[in-house]
């Protein structure tokens, strides 16, 4: 992870520990920093087509394949849970 990503992660974690009574003042402080920096809101980006060309087109019955994979995952989780419970 780069330095900025680490700092954002640490800041996000710290925000979860701030007392509820202080959240409004923290939000006001962050808003003032963003206003001073004249940072624009990020534009919404569409995720449409992100899976195009990755091979999913070749799966004839995608719904059945998804169901099968989910069933395998469920069985694996249940077996692990049972093994850990014993």
HTML snippet that shows the backbone in 3Dmol.js (N, CA, C, O; Angstrom):
<script src="https://3Dmol.org/build/3Dmol-min.js"></script>
<div id="view" style="width:600px;height:400px;position:relative"></div>
<script>
const pdb = `
ATOM      1  N   UNK A   1       0.842  -1.177   0.000  1.00  0.00           N
ATOM      2  CA  UNK A   1       0.000   0.000   0.000  1.00  0.00           C
ATOM      3  C   UNK A   1       0.885   1.237   0.000  1.00  0.00           C
ATOM      4  O   UNK A   1       1.925   1.270   0.657  1.00  0.00           O
ATOM      5  N   UNK A   2       0.465   2.245  -0.738  1.00  0.00           N
ATOM      6  CA  UNK A   2       1.270   3.457  -0.734  1.00  0.00           C
ATOM      7  C   UNK A   2       0.999   4.261   0.530  1.00  0.00           C
ATOM      8  O   UNK A   2       0.070   3.968   1.283  1.00  0.00           O
ATOM      9  N   UNK A   3       1.816   5.267   0.746  1.00  0.00           N
ATOM     10  CA  UNK A   3       1.766   6.065   1.961  1.00  0.00           C
ATOM     11  C   UNK A   3       0.405   6.727   2.161  1.00  0.00           C
ATOM     12  O   UNK A   3      -0.117   6.735   3.276  1.00  0.00           O
ATOM     13  N   UNK A   4      -0.174   7.280   1.101  1.00  0.00           N
ATOM     14  CA  UNK A   4      -1.475   7.943   1.199  1.00  0.00           C
ATOM     15  C   UNK A   4      -2.552   6.945   1.590  1.00  0.00           C
ATOM     16  O   UNK A   4      -3.387   7.246   2.442  1.00  0.00           O
ATOM     17  N   UNK A   5      -2.549   5.776   0.990  1.00  0.00           N
ATOM     18  CA  UNK A   5      -3.545   4.758   1.311  1.00  0.00           C
ATOM     19  C   UNK A   5      -3.428   4.326   2.770  1.00  0.00           C
ATOM     20  O   UNK A   5      -4.445   4.088   3.422  1.00  0.00           O
ATOM     21  N   UNK A   6      -2.220   4.223   3.286  1.00  0.00           N
ATOM     22  CA  UNK A   6      -2.009   3.846   4.683  1.00  0.00           C
ATOM     23  C   UNK A   6      -2.568   4.933   5.598  1.00  0.00           C
ATOM     24  O   UNK A   6      -3.244   4.635   6.583  1.00  0.00           O
ATOM     25  N   UNK A   7      -2.284   6.187   5.271  1.00  0.00           N
ATOM     26  CA  UNK A   7      -2.786   7.292   6.090  1.00  0.00           C
ATOM     27  C   UNK A   7      -4.312   7.335   6.086  1.00  0.00           C
ATOM     28  O   UNK A   7      -4.930   7.553   7.128  1.00  0.00           O
ATOM     29  N   UNK A   8      -4.916   7.130   4.928  1.00  0.00           N
ATOM     30  CA  UNK A   8      -6.380   7.126   4.834  1.00  0.00           C
ATOM     31  C   UNK A   8      -6.957   5.984   5.654  1.00  0.00           C
ATOM     32  O   UNK A   8      -7.963   6.159   6.341  1.00  0.00           O
ATOM     33  N   UNK A   9      -6.331   4.824   5.588  1.00  0.00           N
ATOM     34  CA  UNK A   9      -6.784   3.678   6.367  1.00  0.00           C
ATOM     35  C   UNK A   9      -6.681   3.955   7.863  1.00  0.00           C
ATOM     36  O   UNK A   9      -7.604   3.644   8.615  1.00  0.00           O
ATOM     37  N   UNK A  10      -5.585   4.528   8.293  1.00  0.00           N
ATOM     38  CA  UNK A  10      -5.399   4.860   9.706  1.00  0.00           C
ATOM     39  C   UNK A  10      -6.408   5.909  10.157  1.00  0.00           C
ATOM     40  O   UNK A  10      -6.953   5.814  11.256  1.00  0.00           O
ATOM     41  N   UNK A  11      -6.659   6.901   9.319  1.00  0.00           N
ATOM     42  CA  UNK A  11      -7.628   7.945   9.634  1.00  0.00           C
ATOM     43  C   UNK A  11      -9.032   7.363   9.738  1.00  0.00           C
ATOM     44  O   UNK A  11      -9.791   7.703  10.646  1.00  0.00           O
ATOM     45  N   UNK A  12      -9.366   6.492   8.810  1.00  0.00           N
ATOM     46  CA  UNK A  12     -10.674   5.840   8.824  1.00  0.00           C
ATOM     47  C   UNK A  12     -10.844   5.027  10.103  1.00  0.00           C
ATOM     48  O   UNK A  12     -11.910   5.054  10.719  1.00  0.00           O
ATOM     49  N   UNK A  13      -9.820   4.319  10.498  1.00  0.00           N
ATOM     50  CA  UNK A  13      -9.871   3.522  11.728  1.00  0.00           C
ATOM     51  C   UNK A  13     -10.023   4.438  12.943  1.00  0.00           C
ATOM     52  O   UNK A  13     -10.802   4.141  13.848  1.00  0.00           O
ATOM     53  N   UNK A  14      -9.291   5.536  12.970  1.00  0.00           N
ATOM     54  CA  UNK A  14      -9.371   6.478  14.089  1.00  0.00           C
ATOM     55  C   UNK A  14     -10.765   7.099  14.188  1.00  0.00           C
ATOM     56  O   UNK A  14     -11.268   7.324  15.288  1.00  0.00           O
ATOM     57  N   UNK A  15     -11.382   7.373  13.051  1.00  0.00           N
ATOM     58  CA  UNK A  15     -12.718   7.968  13.059  1.00  0.00           C
ATOM     59  C   UNK A  15     -13.750   7.069  13.724  1.00  0.00           C
ATOM     60  O   UNK A  15     -14.720   7.563  14.300  1.00  0.00           O
ATOM     61  N   UNK A  16     -13.555   5.767  13.654  1.00  0.00           N
ATOM     62  CA  UNK A  16     -14.506   4.851  14.279  1.00  0.00           C
ATOM     63  C   UNK A  16     -14.437   4.899  15.800  1.00  0.00           C
ATOM     64  O   UNK A  16     -15.355   4.434  16.476  1.00  0.00           O
ATOM     65  N   UNK A  17     -13.363   5.453  16.341  1.00  0.00           N
ATOM     66  CA  UNK A  17     -13.185   5.505  17.792  1.00  0.00           C
ATOM     67  C   UNK A  17     -13.540   6.855  18.395  1.00  0.00           C
ATOM     68  O   UNK A  17     -13.488   7.016  19.614  1.00  0.00           O
ATOM     69  N   UNK A  18     -13.900   7.831  17.562  1.00  0.00           N
ATOM     70  CA  UNK A  18     -14.244   9.168  18.060  1.00  0.00           C
ATOM     71  C   UNK A  18     -15.590   9.101  18.774  1.00  0.00           C
ATOM     72  O   UNK A  18     -16.533   8.494  18.267  1.00  0.00           O
ATOM     73  N   UNK A  19     -15.684   9.725  19.958  1.00  0.00           N
ATOM     74  CA  UNK A  19     -16.956   9.732  20.682  1.00  0.00           C
ATOM     75  C   UNK A  19     -18.057  10.420  19.858  1.00  0.00           C
ATOM     76  O   UNK A  19     -17.797  11.369  19.118  1.00  0.00           O
ATOM     77  N   UNK A  20     -19.263   9.928  20.002  1.00  0.00           N
ATOM     78  CA  UNK A  20     -20.392  10.446  19.213  1.00  0.00           C
ATOM     79  C   UNK A  20     -20.571  11.947  19.405  1.00  0.00           C
ATOM     80  O   UNK A  20     -20.931  12.651  18.462  1.00  0.00           O
ATOM     81  N   UNK A  21     -20.330  12.430  20.581  1.00  0.00           N
ATOM     82  CA  UNK A  21     -20.512  13.863  20.865  1.00  0.00           C
ATOM     83  C   UNK A  21     -19.545  14.733  20.069  1.00  0.00           C
ATOM     84  O   UNK A  21     -19.810  15.919  19.872  1.00  0.00           O
ATOM     85  N   UNK A  22     -18.438  14.172  19.611  1.00  0.00           N
ATOM     86  CA  UNK A  22     -17.421  14.938  18.887  1.00  0.00           C
ATOM     87  C   UNK A  22     -17.539  14.823  17.373  1.00  0.00           C
ATOM     88  O   UNK A  22     -16.818  15.513  16.652  1.00  0.00           O
ATOM     89  N   UNK A  23     -18.428  13.972  16.873  1.00  0.00           N
ATOM     90  CA  UNK A  23     -18.506  13.725  15.436  1.00  0.00           C
ATOM     91  C   UNK A  23     -18.861  14.975  14.633  1.00  0.00           C
ATOM     92  O   UNK A  23     -18.319  15.193  13.549  1.00  0.00           O
ATOM     93  N   UNK A  24     -19.774  15.798  15.165  1.00  0.00           N
ATOM     94  CA  UNK A  24     -20.144  17.022  14.436  1.00  0.00           C
ATOM     95  C   UNK A  24     -18.967  17.974  14.301  1.00  0.00           C
ATOM     96  O   UNK A  24     -18.786  18.582  13.247  1.00  0.00           O
ATOM     97  N   UNK A  25     -18.168  18.112  15.347  1.00  0.00           N
ATOM     98  CA  UNK A  25     -17.020  19.020  15.262  1.00  0.00           C
ATOM     99  C   UNK A  25     -15.956  18.473  14.319  1.00  0.00           C
ATOM    100  O   UNK A  25     -15.291  19.239  13.622  1.00  0.00           O
ATOM    101  N   UNK A  26     -15.792  17.155  14.293  1.00  0.00           N
ATOM    102  CA  UNK A  26     -14.836  16.546  13.360  1.00  0.00           C
ATOM    103  C   UNK A  26     -15.307  16.776  11.923  1.00  0.00           C
ATOM    104  O   UNK A  26     -14.509  17.113  11.049  1.00  0.00           O
ATOM    105  N   UNK A  27     -16.609  16.592  11.685  1.00  0.00           N
ATOM    106  CA  UNK A  27     -17.151  16.804  10.350  1.00  0.00           C
ATOM    107  C   UNK A  27     -16.989  18.255   9.921  1.00  0.00           C
ATOM    108  O   UNK A  27     -16.653  18.520   8.767  1.00  0.00           O
ATOM    109  N   UNK A  28     -17.223  19.199  10.827  1.00  0.00           N
ATOM    110  CA  UNK A  28     -17.050  20.623  10.514  1.00  0.00           C
ATOM    111  C   UNK A  28     -15.592  20.913  10.168  1.00  0.00           C
ATOM    112  O   UNK A  28     -15.310  21.671   9.240  1.00  0.00           O
ATOM    113  N   UNK A  29     -14.671  20.312  10.910  1.00  0.00           N
ATOM    114  CA  UNK A  29     -13.247  20.517  10.653  1.00  0.00           C
ATOM    115  C   UNK A  29     -12.850  19.966   9.280  1.00  0.00           C
ATOM    116  O   UNK A  29     -12.154  20.631   8.512  1.00  0.00           O
ATOM    117  N   UNK A  30     -13.295  18.766   8.988  1.00  0.00           N
ATOM    118  CA  UNK A  30     -12.977  18.163   7.688  1.00  0.00           C
ATOM    119  C   UNK A  30     -13.593  18.990   6.563  1.00  0.00           C
ATOM    120  O   UNK A  30     -12.952  19.213   5.536  1.00  0.00           O
ATOM    121  N   UNK A  31     -14.825  19.445   6.747  1.00  0.00           N
ATOM    122  CA  UNK A  31     -15.489  20.266   5.728  1.00  0.00           C
ATOM    123  C   UNK A  31     -14.736  21.560   5.493  1.00  0.00           C
ATOM    124  O   UNK A  31     -14.620  22.013   4.354  1.00  0.00           O
ATOM    125  N   UNK A  32     -14.218  22.166   6.564  1.00  0.00           N
ATOM    126  CA  UNK A  32     -13.464  23.417   6.397  1.00  0.00           C
ATOM    127  C   UNK A  32     -12.158  23.181   5.647  1.00  0.00           C
ATOM    128  O   UNK A  32     -11.748  24.012   4.836  1.00  0.00           O
ATOM    129  N   UNK A  33     -11.506  22.056   5.912  1.00  0.00           N
ATOM    130  CA  UNK A  33     -10.275  21.726   5.183  1.00  0.00           C
ATOM    131  C   UNK A  33     -10.582  21.551   3.697  1.00  0.00           C
ATOM    132  O   UNK A  33      -9.858  22.063   2.843  1.00  0.00           O
ATOM    133  N   UNK A  34     -11.652  20.830   3.395  1.00  0.00           N
ATOM    134  CA  UNK A  34     -12.005  20.599   1.995  1.00  0.00           C
ATOM    135  C   UNK A  34     -12.405  21.901   1.298  1.00  0.00           C
ATOM    136  O   UNK A  34     -12.094  22.100   0.123  1.00  0.00           O
ATOM    137  N   UNK A  35     -13.089  22.780   2.015  1.00  0.00           N
ATOM    138  CA  UNK A  35     -13.486  24.066   1.431  1.00  0.00           C
ATOM    139  C   UNK A  35     -12.262  24.934   1.159  1.00  0.00           C
ATOM    140  O   UNK A  35     -12.171  25.578   0.113  1.00  0.00           O
ATOM    141  N   UNK A  36     -11.320  24.949   2.106  1.00  0.00           N
ATOM    142  CA  UNK A  36     -10.095  25.737   1.919  1.00  0.00           C
ATOM    143  C   UNK A  36      -9.256  25.204   0.770  1.00  0.00           C
ATOM    144  O   UNK A  36      -8.631  25.974   0.041  1.00  0.00           O
ATOM    145  N   UNK A  37      -9.242  23.886   0.610  1.00  0.00           N
ATOM    146  CA  UNK A  37      -8.449  23.275  -0.453  1.00  0.00           C
ATOM    147  C   UNK A  37      -9.179  23.321  -1.787  1.00  0.00           C
ATOM    148  O   UNK A  37      -8.599  22.988  -2.821  1.00  0.00           O
ATOM    149  N   UNK A  38     -10.440  23.727  -1.776  1.00  0.00           N
ATOM    150  CA  UNK A  38     -11.272  23.809  -2.965  1.00  0.00           C
ATOM    151  C   UNK A  38     -11.264  22.480  -3.734  1.00  0.00           C
ATOM    152  O   UNK A  38     -11.078  22.435  -4.950  1.00  0.00           O
ATOM    153  N   UNK A  39     -11.471  21.420  -2.981  1.00  0.00           N
ATOM    154  CA  UNK A  39     -11.508  20.089  -3.561  1.00  0.00           C
ATOM    155  C   UNK A  39     -12.925  19.834  -4.058  1.00  0.00           C
ATOM    156  O   UNK A  39     -13.891  19.997  -3.313  1.00  0.00           O
ATOM    157  N   UNK A  40     -13.040  19.437  -5.306  1.00  0.00           N
ATOM    158  CA  UNK A  40     -14.365  19.151  -5.850  1.00  0.00           C
ATOM    159  C   UNK A  40     -14.782  17.729  -5.477  1.00  0.00           C
ATOM    160  O   UNK A  40     -13.947  16.863  -5.214  1.00  0.00           O
ATOM    161  N   UNK A  41     -16.106  17.516  -5.463  1.00  0.00           N
ATOM    162  CA  UNK A  41     -16.617  16.176  -5.187  1.00  0.00           C
ATOM    163  C   UNK A  41     -16.225  15.259  -6.339  1.00  0.00           C
ATOM    164  O   UNK A  41     -16.275  15.667  -7.500  1.00  0.00           O
ATOM    165  N   UNK A  42     -15.840  14.039  -6.033  1.00  0.00           N
ATOM    166  CA  UNK A  42     -15.516  13.115  -7.131  1.00  0.00           C
ATOM    167  C   UNK A  42     -16.783  12.772  -7.911  1.00  0.00           C
ATOM    168  O   UNK A  42     -17.869  12.657  -7.342  1.00  0.00           O
ATOM    169  N   UNK A  43     -16.623  12.615  -9.206  1.00  0.00           N
ATOM    170  CA  UNK A  43     -17.758  12.261 -10.051  1.00  0.00           C
ATOM    171  C   UNK A  43     -18.083  10.785  -9.878  1.00  0.00           C
ATOM    172  O   UNK A  43     -17.193   9.957  -9.683  1.00  0.00           O
ATOM    173  N   UNK A  44     -19.363  10.471  -9.953  1.00  0.00           N
ATOM    174  CA  UNK A  44     -19.775   9.071  -9.913  1.00  0.00           C
ATOM    175  C   UNK A  44     -19.271   8.382 -11.170  1.00  0.00           C
ATOM    176  O   UNK A  44     -19.372   8.921 -12.272  1.00  0.00           O
ATOM    177  N   UNK A  45     -18.734   7.199 -10.994  1.00  0.00           N
ATOM    178  CA  UNK A  45     -18.230   6.449 -12.132  1.00  0.00           C
ATOM    179  C   UNK A  45     -19.066   5.199 -12.311  1.00  0.00           C
ATOM    180  O   UNK A  45     -19.446   4.538 -11.344  1.00  0.00           O
ATOM    181  N   UNK A  46     -19.338   4.897 -13.537  1.00  0.00           N
ATOM    182  CA  UNK A  46     -20.131   3.714 -13.844  1.00  0.00           C
ATOM    183  C   UNK A  46     -19.246   2.473 -13.831  1.00  0.00           C
ATOM    184  O   UNK A  46     -18.111   2.499 -14.305  1.00  0.00           O
ATOM    185  N   UNK A  47     -19.773   1.409 -13.292  1.00  0.00           N
ATOM    186  CA  UNK A  47     -19.057   0.133 -13.288  1.00  0.00           C
ATOM    187  C   UNK A  47     -19.521  -0.766 -14.425  1.00  0.00           C
ATOM    188  O   UNK A  47     -19.095  -1.915 -14.543  1.00  0.00           O
ATOM    189  N   UNK A  48     -20.395  -0.226 -15.251  1.00  0.00           N
ATOM    190  CA  UNK A  48     -20.929  -1.010 -16.358  1.00  0.00           C
ATOM    191  C   UNK A  48     -19.793  -1.450 -17.285  1.00  0.00           C
ATOM    192  O   UNK A  48     -18.966  -0.644 -17.710  1.00  0.00           O
ATOM    193  N   UNK A  49     -19.778  -2.721 -17.576  1.00  0.00           N
ATOM    194  CA  UNK A  49     -18.803  -3.258 -18.525  1.00  0.00           C
ATOM    195  C   UNK A  49     -17.459  -3.640 -17.939  1.00  0.00           C
ATOM    196  O   UNK A  49     -16.557  -4.013 -18.688  1.00  0.00           O
ATOM    197  N   UNK A  50     -17.289  -3.560 -16.607  1.00  0.00           N
ATOM    198  CA  UNK A  50     -15.960  -3.863 -16.056  1.00  0.00           C
ATOM    199  C   UNK A  50     -15.590  -5.335 -16.186  1.00  0.00           C
ATOM    200  O   UNK A  50     -14.411  -5.685 -16.134  1.00  0.00           O
ATOM    201  N   UNK A  51     -16.595  -6.205 -16.357  1.00  0.00           N
ATOM    202  CA  UNK A  51     -16.320  -7.626 -16.494  1.00  0.00           C
ATOM    203  C   UNK A  51     -16.284  -8.061 -17.958  1.00  0.00           C
ATOM    204  O   UNK A  51     -16.062  -9.237 -18.247  1.00  0.00           O
ATOM    205  N   UNK A  52     -16.499  -7.131 -18.877  1.00  0.00           N
ATOM    206  CA  UNK A  52     -16.528  -7.476 -20.299  1.00  0.00           C
ATOM    207  C   UNK A  52     -15.165  -7.997 -20.759  1.00  0.00           C
ATOM    208  O   UNK A  52     -14.123  -7.450 -20.397  1.00  0.00           O
ATOM    209  N   UNK A  53     -15.191  -9.043 -21.548  1.00  0.00           N
ATOM    210  CA  UNK A  53     -13.969  -9.586 -22.139  1.00  0.00           C
ATOM    211  C   UNK A  53     -13.138 -10.437 -21.192  1.00  0.00           C
ATOM    212  O   UNK A  53     -11.990 -10.748 -21.509  1.00  0.00           O
ATOM    213  N   UNK A  54     -13.674 -10.821 -20.050  1.00  0.00           N
ATOM    214  CA  UNK A  54     -12.909 -11.606 -19.087  1.00  0.00           C
ATOM    215  C   UNK A  54     -13.286 -13.079 -19.093  1.00  0.00           C
ATOM    216  O   UNK A  54     -12.847 -13.833 -18.225  1.00  0.00           O
ATOM    217  N   UNK A  55     -14.098 -13.499 -20.066  1.00  0.00           N
ATOM    218  CA  UNK A  55     -14.412 -14.908 -20.206  1.00  0.00           C
ATOM    219  C   UNK A  55     -15.784 -15.308 -19.727  1.00  0.00           C
ATOM    220  O   UNK A  55     -16.215 -16.437 -19.964  1.00  0.00           O
ATOM    221  N   UNK A  56     -16.483 -14.408 -19.059  1.00  0.00           N
ATOM    222  CA  UNK A  56     -17.813 -14.758 -18.572  1.00  0.00           C
ATOM    223  C   UNK A  56     -18.801 -14.940 -19.723  1.00  0.00           C
ATOM    224  O   UNK A  56     -19.818 -15.618 -19.578  1.00  0.00           O
ATOM    225  N   UNK A  57     -18.493 -14.331 -20.856  1.00  0.00           N
ATOM    226  CA  UNK A  57     -19.371 -14.441 -22.017  1.00  0.00           C
ATOM    227  C   UNK A  57     -19.454 -15.884 -22.518  1.00  0.00           C
ATOM    228  O   UNK A  57     -20.455 -16.281 -23.115  1.00  0.00           O
ATOM    229  N   UNK A  58     -18.401 -16.663 -22.274  1.00  0.00           N
ATOM    230  CA  UNK A  58     -18.351 -18.036 -22.778  1.00  0.00           C
ATOM    231  C   UNK A  58     -19.121 -19.033 -21.906  1.00  0.00           C
ATOM    232  O   UNK A  58     -19.316 -20.180 -22.306  1.00  0.00           O
ATOM    233  N   UNK A  59     -19.555 -18.604 -20.725  1.00  0.00           N
ATOM    234  CA  UNK A  59     -20.322 -19.485 -19.849  1.00  0.00           C
ATOM    235  C   UNK A  59     -21.761 -19.505 -20.354  1.00  0.00           C
ATOM    236  O   UNK A  59     -22.429 -18.472 -20.404  1.00  0.00           O
ATOM    237  N   UNK A  60     -22.221 -20.681 -20.723  1.00  0.00           N
ATOM    238  CA  UNK A  60     -23.535 -20.808 -21.354  1.00  0.00           C
ATOM    239  C   UNK A  60     -24.653 -20.475 -20.378  1.00  0.00           C
ATOM    240  O   UNK A  60     -25.528 -19.669 -20.694  1.00  0.00           O
ATOM    241  N   UNK A  61     -24.636 -21.084 -19.192  1.00  0.00           N
ATOM    242  CA  UNK A  61     -25.680 -20.829 -18.201  1.00  0.00           C
ATOM    243  C   UNK A  61     -25.026 -20.202 -16.974  1.00  0.00           C
ATOM    244  O   UNK A  61     -24.675 -20.896 -16.019  1.00  0.00           O
ATOM    245  N   UNK A  62     -24.870 -18.895 -17.015  1.00  0.00           N
ATOM    246  CA  UNK A  62     -24.158 -18.180 -15.958  1.00  0.00           C
ATOM    247  C   UNK A  62     -24.858 -18.321 -14.610  1.00  0.00           C
ATOM    248  O   UNK A  62     -24.198 -18.498 -13.586  1.00  0.00           O
ATOM    249  N   UNK A  63     -26.180 -18.245 -14.602  1.00  0.00           N
ATOM    250  CA  UNK A  63     -26.931 -18.370 -13.345  1.00  0.00           C
ATOM    251  C   UNK A  63     -26.683 -19.728 -12.686  1.00  0.00           C
ATOM    252  O   UNK A  63     -26.483 -19.798 -11.473  1.00  0.00           O
ATOM    253  N   UNK A  64     -26.693 -20.796 -13.466  1.00  0.00           N
ATOM    254  CA  UNK A  64     -26.440 -22.130 -12.929  1.00  0.00           C
ATOM    255  C   UNK A  64     -25.011 -22.236 -12.400  1.00  0.00           C
ATOM    256  O   UNK A  64     -24.771 -22.859 -11.366  1.00  0.00           O
ATOM    257  N   UNK A  65     -24.080 -21.636 -13.102  1.00  0.00           N
ATOM    258  CA  UNK A  65     -22.674 -21.660 -12.673  1.00  0.00           C
ATOM    259  C   UNK A  65     -22.506 -20.909 -11.350  1.00  0.00           C
ATOM    260  O   UNK A  65     -21.796 -21.371 -10.456  1.00  0.00           O
ATOM    261  N   UNK A  66     -23.152 -19.770 -11.230  1.00  0.00           N
ATOM    262  CA  UNK A  66     -23.092 -18.999  -9.989  1.00  0.00           C
ATOM    263  C   UNK A  66     -23.698 -19.816  -8.851  1.00  0.00           C
ATOM    264  O   UNK A  66     -23.140 -19.872  -7.755  1.00  0.00           O
ATOM    265  N   UNK A  67     -24.836 -20.445  -9.113  1.00  0.00           N
ATOM    266  CA  UNK A  67     -25.495 -21.274  -8.097  1.00  0.00           C
ATOM    267  C   UNK A  67     -24.568 -22.410  -7.655  1.00  0.00           C
ATOM    268  O   UNK A  67     -24.466 -22.703  -6.464  1.00  0.00           O
ATOM    269  N   UNK A  68     -23.907 -23.033  -8.595  1.00  0.00           N
ATOM    270  CA  UNK A  68     -22.997 -24.138  -8.293  1.00  0.00           C
ATOM    271  C   UNK A  68     -21.820 -23.673  -7.435  1.00  0.00           C
ATOM    272  O   UNK A  68     -21.448 -24.341  -6.471  1.00  0.00           O
ATOM    273  N   UNK A  69     -21.247 -22.545  -7.784  1.00  0.00           N
ATOM    274  CA  UNK A  69     -20.106 -22.018  -7.025  1.00  0.00           C
ATOM    275  C   UNK A  69     -20.546 -21.636  -5.619  1.00  0.00           C
ATOM    276  O   UNK A  69     -19.832 -21.892  -4.649  1.00  0.00           O
ATOM    277  N   UNK A  70     -21.715 -21.026  -5.510  1.00  0.00           N
ATOM    278  CA  UNK A  70     -22.222 -20.660  -4.183  1.00  0.00           C
ATOM    279  C   UNK A  70     -22.461 -21.902  -3.325  1.00  0.00           C
ATOM    280  O   UNK A  70     -22.167 -21.894  -2.129  1.00  0.00           O
ATOM    281  N   UNK A  71     -22.985 -22.956  -3.918  1.00  0.00           N
ATOM    282  CA  UNK A  71     -23.236 -24.202  -3.196  1.00  0.00           C
ATOM    283  C   UNK A  71     -21.908 -24.792  -2.703  1.00  0.00           C
ATOM    284  O   UNK A  71     -21.814 -25.227  -1.555  1.00  0.00           O
ATOM    285  N   UNK A  72     -20.892 -24.807  -3.557  1.00  0.00           N
ATOM    286  CA  UNK A  72     -19.581 -25.317  -3.155  1.00  0.00           C
ATOM    287  C   UNK A  72     -19.012 -24.498  -1.999  1.00  0.00           C
ATOM    288  O   UNK A  72     -18.457 -25.058  -1.053  1.00  0.00           O
ATOM    289  N   UNK A  73     -19.148 -23.189  -2.071  1.00  0.00           N
ATOM    290  CA  UNK A  73     -18.641 -22.320  -1.019  1.00  0.00           C
ATOM    291  C   UNK A  73     -19.397 -22.558   0.280  1.00  0.00           C
ATOM    292  O   UNK A  73     -18.794 -22.619   1.352  1.00  0.00           O
ATOM    293  N   UNK A  74     -20.708 -22.691   0.187  1.00  0.00           N
ATOM    294  CA  UNK A  74     -21.525 -22.945   1.367  1.00  0.00           C
ATOM    295  C   UNK A  74     -21.119 -24.269   2.030  1.00  0.00           C
ATOM    296  O   UNK A  74     -20.956 -24.334   3.248  1.00  0.00           O
ATOM    297  N   UNK A  75     -20.962 -25.303   1.232  1.00  0.00           N
ATOM    298  CA  UNK A  75     -20.550 -26.609   1.769  1.00  0.00           C
ATOM    299  C   UNK A  75     -19.189 -26.516   2.452  1.00  0.00           C
ATOM    300  O   UNK A  75     -18.986 -27.084   3.524  1.00  0.00           O
ATOM    301  N   UNK A  76     -18.268 -25.804   1.832  1.00  0.00           N
ATOM    302  CA  UNK A  76     -16.934 -25.648   2.390  1.00  0.00           C
ATOM    303  C   UNK A  76     -16.985 -24.914   3.731  1.00  0.00           C
ATOM    304  O   UNK A  76     -16.301 -25.301   4.679  1.00  0.00           O
ATOM    305  N   UNK A  77     -17.787 -23.868   3.807  1.00  0.00           N
ATOM    306  CA  UNK A  77     -17.905 -23.109   5.057  1.00  0.00           C
ATOM    307  C   UNK A  77     -18.544 -23.962   6.144  1.00  0.00           C
ATOM    308  O   UNK A  77     -18.095 -23.950   7.290  1.00  0.00           O
ATOM    309  N   UNK A  78     -19.587 -24.701   5.789  1.00  0.00           N
ATOM    310  CA  UNK A  78     -20.255 -25.556   6.777  1.00  0.00           C
ATOM    311  C   UNK A  78     -19.319 -26.644   7.293  1.00  0.00           C
ATOM    312  O   UNK A  78     -19.294 -26.915   8.493  1.00  0.00           O
ATOM    313  N   UNK A  79     -18.550 -27.271   6.405  1.00  0.00           N
ATOM    314  CA  UNK A  79     -17.606 -28.303   6.834  1.00  0.00           C
ATOM    315  C   UNK A  79     -16.564 -27.720   7.779  1.00  0.00           C
ATOM    316  O   UNK A  79     -16.211 -28.340   8.782  1.00  0.00           O
ATOM    317  N   UNK A  80     -16.074 -26.525   7.455  1.00  0.00           N
ATOM    318  CA  UNK A  80     -15.080 -25.885   8.304  1.00  0.00           C
ATOM    319  C   UNK A  80     -15.674 -25.545   9.665  1.00  0.00           C
ATOM    320  O   UNK A  80     -15.020 -25.726  10.692  1.00  0.00           O
ATOM    321  N   UNK A  81     -16.917 -25.049   9.677  1.00  0.00           N
ATOM    322  CA  UNK A  81     -17.581 -24.702  10.933  1.00  0.00           C
ATOM    323  C   UNK A  81     -17.784 -25.941  11.789  1.00  0.00           C
ATOM    324  O   UNK A  81     -17.570 -25.901  13.001  1.00  0.00           O
ATOM    325  N   UNK A  82     -18.193 -27.038  11.172  1.00  0.00           N
ATOM    326  CA  UNK A  82     -18.389 -28.280  11.910  1.00  0.00           C
ATOM    327  C   UNK A  82     -17.078 -28.819  12.464  1.00  0.00           C
ATOM    328  O   UNK A  82     -17.023 -29.314  13.590  1.00  0.00           O
ATOM    329  N   UNK A  83     -16.026 -28.717  11.664  1.00  0.00           N
ATOM    330  CA  UNK A  83     -14.709 -29.194  12.091  1.00  0.00           C
ATOM    331  C   UNK A  83     -14.214 -28.359  13.287  1.00  0.00           C
ATOM    332  O   UNK A  83     -13.634 -28.901  14.228  1.00  0.00           O
ATOM    333  N   UNK A  84     -14.446 -27.050  13.242  1.00  0.00           N
ATOM    334  CA  UNK A  84     -13.996 -26.168  14.332  1.00  0.00           C
ATOM    335  C   UNK A  84     -14.845 -26.322  15.579  1.00  0.00           C
ATOM    336  O   UNK A  84     -14.374 -26.045  16.682  1.00  0.00           O
ATOM    337  N   UNK A  85     -16.104 -26.763  15.425  1.00  0.00           N
ATOM    338  CA  UNK A  85     -17.013 -26.920  16.561  1.00  0.00           C
ATOM    339  C   UNK A  85     -16.696 -28.166  17.376  1.00  0.00           C
ATOM    340  O   UNK A  85     -17.082 -28.265  18.541  1.00  0.00           O
ATOM    341  N   UNK A  86     -15.997 -29.113  16.770  1.00  0.00           N
ATOM    342  CA  UNK A  86     -15.718 -30.379  17.459  1.00  0.00           C
ATOM    343  C   UNK A  86     -14.513 -30.311  18.317  1.00  0.00           C
ATOM    344  O   UNK A  86     -14.155 -31.299  18.958  1.00  0.00           O
TER     345      UNK A  86
END
`;
const viewer = $3Dmol.createViewer("view");
viewer.addModel(pdb, "pdb");
viewer.setStyle({}, {cartoon: {color: "spectrum"}});
viewer.zoomTo();
viewer.render();
</script>
